[in-house]
Amino acid sequence: MNSIKKPKLGRAHLHAEFADFKEFDKTTRQFELPLPLGYGGQLTVPVYVNEFWTSKQRAGNALHEISYRACFKPQLPRFFIERLTKPGERVYDPFLGRGTTAIEAALLGRVPVGCDINPLSVVLTRPRLAPPKEKQVLERLAEIDLSKGEEFPPELLVFYHPETLVQLTALRRFFSSRTKAGTMDGVDEWIRMVGVNRLTGHSNGFFSVYTLPPNQAVSVKAQEKINRDRNQIPPPRDVAKLIAKKSRGLLKELDPAIRRTIAKVADSAQFVTSSAAATPAIEDNSVSLVVTSPPFLDVVDYKTDNWLRCWFLGIDVASVAITSAKKLIEWQKAMTAVFHELHRVLKPGGHIAFEVGEVRGGTIKLEETVLHCGLDAGLTPELVLINDQEFTKTANCWGVDNMSHGTNTNRIVLFQRTN
């Protein structure tokens, strides 16, 4: 996939492009969002609503196809990376997740920077910046003895056939021993990443019996109920064969040109496992663009969703302090601290594209809260961009009324550091 090489746009040109955007034959809807400030003041922020990406575009590179709960599509970071950065500049995601922004940045020749409180994110992201050849994966898999596993928690039998668990625990022990010995290489890390991604899912391409889609792991009790309702028992799976198949899918679009593009920036990539509000390892004034999506209050329980992945990796899931604020005021306080840190690492003139969504049936629109968070951190609100893929019924001040549970839109608040 080649970048369309859009130049970095100035403020006036950026607004003009969004206002006149017709790539998918739809007209941008525009309005002004009044934002109340203290002492009776008010700030007006432009809002642009259109179909800016996704439905009629080519899907992202197959390298992205790592399942993760509530992740945005790669077209979102691409949209901003192409318009607001140049090749070689640093693009940062402080809530790294599965690494969508980081991988898309690398595919576009930008240097990825990422942070996440959960070490799982680095496991899922870094190997894709040094993708092996399929032959290397097959040769390494042939070297791993999966016939001698370890003792495993018996409750895992609700997900896996005993023979599958033998293979999984053997693979888990292999990675653990290589890590302790300091001999883990890029091929090992790739296989570990793919193995983590195949732990549970809803098809025979996963190690488990049928469970929920592969972006979360249900509890043991919930899986017992699924098994009863579906009258199913876990079938045996060939772990090595499934890892090889998934690897083939992830690598299928990596032609020599794309591999060279990624390789140019991979060594400069930086990943931090910490709170997004405290990243001293990332230098001041070093990032040109931030593209991210934070946890939306307590809508998604990332800790529970990833418990099985953390078991496989030997991560104590209880020690991972993921933000899960129940009250809006708590979330606002946490995000304001993050914005202060983003102001520090962002270059003067750099931008933040902060994606949020509707929560709790649309009664809370986090855009308004996020605007205050950024203002408190000294950032300048540029605009709100709403990517409305289906152009649902216009029925409120935001110009979009989602007529079903969840959301049909991406809502991005764009800030700039002007001081």
N, C-alpha and C positions, 0 to 999 in steps of 0.2 A: 504494500500500500504506500503510495507516494503522497507526500504533503502537497497541498495545493499552493504552497508558498505564498500565502497572503502576507503582505507587509505589516509591520506593527502599525496600528492605527492610532492617531491622535484622538483626543476626546471628541471633537466635533465630527470627525469622520466615523468614529465608532457609533455615535448616536444616529448619524445619517444612514449608515449601513443597516442598522436594526430597524429603523423607521421605514426604509425602502425595501426591506428583504422580501424577495419573491421567488426564492429558489424552488419552492414547492407549490408555486402558483396560488399562494394565499396572501392576503393583504394584512400587514401588521396592524393590530389594534393598539392604540396608545391612550394612556391617561396619566394623570398625576396622582401620586400617593401623598397625601398630607401627613406629615409625621410630627405630632406634637412634641415640643421641647419644653424645658423648664421655663418658669417665669412668663408663661403665656406665649412663648415663641413657637414658630412652626417652620419646618423644613419641607420642601416639596421635592419628591424623588420621581423621576420619569419611570414609567412602566411600559414595557413592550411585550405584546403577546402575539406569537406566531408559531408556526411549525418550523423551528430552526434546524432541527436535525432528526435523525433516526428512521422514520417510517419509509422514506423513499431512498435512503442512502444505503450503500453497501454496508453490510455488517462489519464489525471490527475484526481485526486479524484474529485468526484461530488461536493465537497465543494467549488471548484473553480468557479462554473458555475454562476458567477455574471457578467452580461454584462457590458462592458466598452470599449470605443473607443480606438483602436490602442494598445491593450494590448498584451504582448507576452504570449506564451503557458507555462504552468507550467514546462514542460520538460526542458526548458532553465535554469531557476534557479536551478532545481534539478541537472542538469548536473554538475554545478560548486559547489553547496553546498556539494554534495557527495564526490567530489574530493579534495576540499580545506578547509573543516572544519570538526570538530568532534562534536558529540552530546553535547549540553550544551553551545556551542559557539554562539556568537551574529552575526546575518546576517542582513544587513541593506540595505534598499531601500530608497534613498533620493527623489525619484519621485514615491511615493507609488501607485498612481492610484487606481485600484480596490483591490490591496493588494496581487497580485500573488506571489511575492517573500516572503512576510511575511507569507502567509498561507502555502506555500510549505516548508518554513523553519520550521514552527511549526509541520507539518506532519512528518518531518525528525528529530524532537527532538532538533532543534536549537532554540535559543531565537530570536524572530522577533523584529526588530527595523525599524521604518518607519517614513518618513517625507513627507508631501505634503502641498503646499500652500492652497489647498482647503480642508476645514473641511469635505467635502463630503467623502474623502478617509477614514478617521477614522470611519465614520458611516458605510461604506461598509466593513471594515476590522475587527474591534475589535469584533463584535458579533460572528464571525466565530471562534474565539479563545475560546469561551465559548458556544458552540452550545447546545441548549436545546433539550429535547426529543420532539418528535412529539406531544405526549399527552399534554405537557405543552403549546405548541403553540396553539393547538385546544382549550384548556381550557381558555386561555387568550383571544383568539379571541371571544369566547362566552360571555366574560364579557364586551366587548367593545360595546357600543351602537352606531351603525353606521347609525341610522335612523335620527339623528338630526345633520345636517351639518351646515355650516356657509355660509355667503355670499362669492361668488367666482368671480374672474374676468370673465366676460361674454365671452371673447375671447377663454377661455378654452373649450367652447362648440364645437369647431372644432375638439377636440380630444376625448371628453367624452360625453356620454349620461348624461342628467341632474341628473338621479338617481344615476349614478356612481359618479358624482361630489359631491352629498350629502354625500355619503359614504367616499369619499376621504377627504373632508373637515372635516368630523367628526373624521376621523382617525388622520388627521393633528392636530386638536384641542386637541385630547387625548394626543398625544406625547408632544405638547407644554405645556399643563397643568402639565403633569408628570415631565417634565424637570424643570419647574419653581418651583414645589413643592419638587424637589429633590428625587422623588420616582421612577424614571425610573430604572428598573432592567434589567437583561440580556435577559429575554424573551421579554420585551418591545423593547429593542434594536434590537433583532433579527427580530421581526415583522416589525419594522421601516425599517430595511435594505432590507427585502424582498419587502416591499411596494414600496420603492424607485426604486428597480430593475424592478418592474412590471408596471411602469408608462406608458411607450410607447413601442410599438413593432409592429411586423408584423404578429401576430397570435392571436387566441382567448385566448391565455394564458396571455394576457396583459390587462390592464384596458382600453386601448384606442381603437379606431377604427384603421384599418390598417394604419401604417405609416412606416417610414424607419426602418431598423433593430434596435434592442433595445440598441444600443450603442451610440445613439445620439437623440436629440429632435430637430426636424425641427422648423422653425419659424411658426407663425400663418398663414402668407400669403402662405408659402410653403405647409402647411397642407390643407389650403383651396383649393389649386390647386390639391393636391392629391385626395381630396374628390370629386372634380368636375370630374377629369379624370377617377376615378373609380366608379363614380356615387354611392357614399356611404355616409351613415350617421352613427354616432357613436351608436353602440348598447348598451343596458344596460349590465353591468358586475357585477358579485357577487364578491366584493372585498375580503371578508373574505375567500371565497371558493378558489379563485386564490392564495391568500397568503398561505393557507394550502397546496395547490397542489405543489407550488414551494418549500415550506419548506420540503415537503416529498422528493422531488428530491434532494435537497441539502444535506439532512441528510442520504440518503439511504446507503451510504458506510461507515458510521461511526460506525464500530464495537467497542466493549469495548477496544480492544488494541489500536486502533487509538485515541479514546477519552482519554485514559490514557496518551498517548504520547503528545497530545496537552496540556492536563491539567498540565503536568510537567513544561512546559515553559510559559504558558499563563500569570501567575502572574508576570513574569519577563519581559514581552514584554513592549516595550516603543514606543509610537507614539507622534510625534511632528507636530503641524500645524504651519508651517513657511516656509520661503524661505530655499531651500536646501543649500544656501551659508551662512546661519547664524543659527546654531543649538546649542547654548551654553548649552542646557539641556542635550545633549549627551556628555558623558565624553570623555576626551582625551584617546587615545590608548585603546578603549573599544570594537572595532568591528573587527572581524576576516575576514569578507568577505562582500563586497558590490556587489550586483547584481541589475542593474537598466537599465532603458531605458528613456532618457529624452525627452521632447518635441522636435520634429525635425523641427527647425525653426518655420515657421507659417503654416506648413502643416495641422495640426489638430487644430481646434478652440475649445479647451476644454471648454472655458467659455460659448460659444454659445450652444455647444452640451449639456451642463448640466444645462441649465437655468431652465428647468421644475423640475428637481430634486432639485435644490436649492430653488425654490419656495416652494415645498412640505416641505422642511426642515427648511424654514424660514431663509435661507442664502441670504445675499445681494450679488448677483453674480457680481455686478459692483465693489465690494470691494476686489474681489479675484484677486491678481496680478499675473496671470499665465504668465510664460515666453512665448512670441510669437514674436521672433525676425525675422524681414523680411530680414535683411542682415546678411551674414555669419560672418562678423567681430563682429557684436553685439552678435550673438549667441556664438562665440568663447570667447568673454569677459565674458559673463555670465557663461559659463561652466568652464572657468578657475577659477573663484571665487568658484564654487562648488567643483572643484578638490582640491583647497587649504583646504577647510573645510573637505573633505574626508580624506586628508592626516592627518589632526589633529585627527580625531576620529578613524582612522585605527590603529590597532596594528602594530608594526614593524614586517615585514614578512607577513602581511596580503595582500589580493588581492582585486582588483576592476575588475569586469566583466561589461563593459560598452557597452550596445547594441545600435547600431545606424543603420541607413538604408540609402538606396539611396533616394534622394529627387530631385525634379524638373527634372524628366525624366532621372535620372542617371548622370546628369551633375555635381552634387555635391555629393561627397562621404565623409561623415562626419568622417569616420575613420581617414583620414589624419589630419583633424582639431583636432579631439579628442586626437590624439597622441601628438600634440603640447601642448594642454591644460594640459595634465597630466605631460608632461616634465616640463612645466613652474611651476607646483605645487610641483616639486621635486620627482615625482613618476618615477619608472622604467618601461618602456614598455617591456612586456614579449613577446607578440605575438598577432596576429590577427587571430581569429577563424571564419570561414565562414561556417555556416550550410546551405548547399544547398540541399533542399529537392528534387528537380526535376532534378538536374544536367543539368541546361540549357546550351545552347551553349557557349562554351568558346570563347570569342572574344575580351578580353581586358586585361589590366595588372592585374586586380583583379581576373581573372580566371572565372568570372561569368558575363553573359550578360542576364539580365532579358528581356524576349521577350514580355512583356505585361506591362500595367500600374501597378503601385504598385511594390511589390517585392516578390520574391520567396525565399529570403534568410534572415537569421539572421546574422548580422555582429557584432562580439564582440571584442572589444579591451581589452586585459587583462594586467593590471598593477600590480606591487607589490610595497609596501612600503619597501624600503631597508635601510632607515635611520631614 
